[in-house]
């Protein structure tokens, strides 16, 4: 048995078939969620889809629609058939008392408009359900799910998790994995067994893409099963419009299984030595919470942690029920929300850093603020604060005290200094942790803007064909490789062409175009690329601004998107401005900018918006007033970037920086083999220590220009001072250096 298990598991289906059935038909919203859907928003949504003000009635709690667009049968103008569709003010949930159609505010918008967001695998995150009625108007009872035809998402063999546990805990020779879990992580064998932690060998796509290299490499992994009740799997599948039926052979022992057995929804595997290697088995399966099967059926409180080790540490240190998020601090799949509906109090113990605390506050909105308590360990001066629950366990601290001192999230509209004191002082003491998401591939550029921060908007412009999409593609990959959920809205380039460009940038090497013999290595590359948290809107060309905002709203709620790229404003608004005067076009663009600004602030996401420049002489240097339209775009923006290109040189210039005022420019050199930009010319390997002449950086106060020296390893600040007149000479010499 051991020999068979040691054989690495390789996907049995092509990567592009992994998520063939991942079509969402319902979006779950917790009843604890304090959404603020206003009467005005409901009426605007109706008006955008042909339901006029004369076709609705309004009460303090509902907007009632005369003709339900989801009913199969016409009303025939009979009074008793009309005004049956109720949409709730506040929560946005809808219900038709005639056809039985019901759902969340996101379901209502989705069924009316059919907007779509797709993942890296091309699978739709929502189906175009305009005018489609549910397959049944009654909620089928568990376990019979015969009214749906969509197949259940794949699940692992129910014996697999048990075998993995045995490999870790029952073999006579103790493995390095078990030694790590017990000695380094401080976890007891009883804790590991209760949570079902195991050991297995899995294949991972190789990072080496040279000819003759293996496309997949085996790695020893720690396995974390997502175990839940069969009825809970059935509930998740029903939200997809699918069916799930369990068989007795699928049953797994639980503390109180009774007639509702526990089954393994999915297994998360993390490489023991290469921490960044993770995979979910089977591909394309459903979502769950690690440790959920350990929670007593009558529990009313639960602790949710960022990682698996933290959940086990909380249970071991306090005896309280604890589970971990399936994908860290940046993602909370809506599929797991139904599992948590019954709990009256939820403790969120995330890592004690900026991403962890931001994630905790963001997830509170999904769970419902009123029942969420955030754990922020604090200690007297001079005592080190644990970064997570596992470290608190290793330090021997009183973890119950941390949980008892957890506080609710303050109201997002009313704050006091006392509520923000700890965060303000932490920012003062550790400013490097709050500068925003960096761009590792462009360190000089990052040093100028100090990263991309949530809640801000960046406007970017540059001449046509200068490489704006290439630059933003590289940025989006840098974000996604750091685990930042990123959404693309490409209105000028089709998604397939954009993904082709992104795949080459991700590879850092030319793609094997027209080389069938390289299909294995290309599939391995596609597997790694597909795992990036990147999503795409299914819009192209002219699009209604409100439809785009609806898709953005959906992606933020369902996919926890943190950065949105819209490329570009003029293509997006072309449908809205057709036939209008120049004044009309400017006015429409100003309204769109205002909406994007409001969206970024209210949803705490970063929006990067591409705007074409005004018509300028070819090769002329662009300024902040070169952005097309009125001054609204640059006024609302927190950061303004200009990709300058005069035919001989190219650089990204920061013309506005509301964060700390630093302005300046960073050189860009295009690498044709990778399709990426670098800040250094492509030097001979024997000249890697060579220093290129300094790139100018404007000081926040303006006036003199401080130069920044560029080396092949890391940019170092220089005290060299140059005048405006010396910039052109500097760039000319840099170009000469790059051609030596």
ABEGO torsion letter per residue (X at the ends): XAAAAABBBBBABBAAAAAAABBBABBBBBAABBBBBBAAAAAAAAAAAGBBAAABBBBAABBBBABBAABABBAGGBAAABGABBBBBGAGBBBBAAAGBBEBAAAAAAAAAGBBBBBAAGBBABBBABGBBBABABBBBOABBAABABBBBBBBBAAAAAAAAAAAAABABBBAAAAAAAAAAGBBAAAAAAAGBBBBBBBBBBABABBGBBABBBBBBBBBBBBBBAAAAAAAAAAAGBBBBBBAAABBBBABAEABBBBBABBBBBBAABAABBBBOBBGBBBBBBGAAABBAABABBBBBABAAAAAAAAAAAGBBBBBBAAEAABBBAAAAAAAAABABBBBBBBBBAAAAAAAAAAAAAAEAAABBBBBBBBBBGBBBBABAAAAAAAGBBAAAAAAABBBBBBAABBBAAAAAAAAAAAAABAAAAAEBBBAABAAAAAAAGEBBBGBBBBBBEBBGAGAAAAAAAAAAAAAAAGBBBBBBBAABBAAAAAAAAAAAAAGBBBBBGBAAAAAAAAAAAAAAAABBBBBBBBBEBBBAAAAAAAAAAAAAAAGBABBBBOBAAAAAAAAABGBBAAAAAAAAAAAAAAAAAAAAAAGBBBBBBBBBBBBBBGBBBBAAABBEBAAAAAABABBBBBBBAGABBBBBBABBAAAGBBEBBBBBBBAAAGBBBABBBBBAAAAABBBBBBBBBBAAEEBBBBBBBBAABBBBBABBBBAAAAAAAAAAAAAAAAX
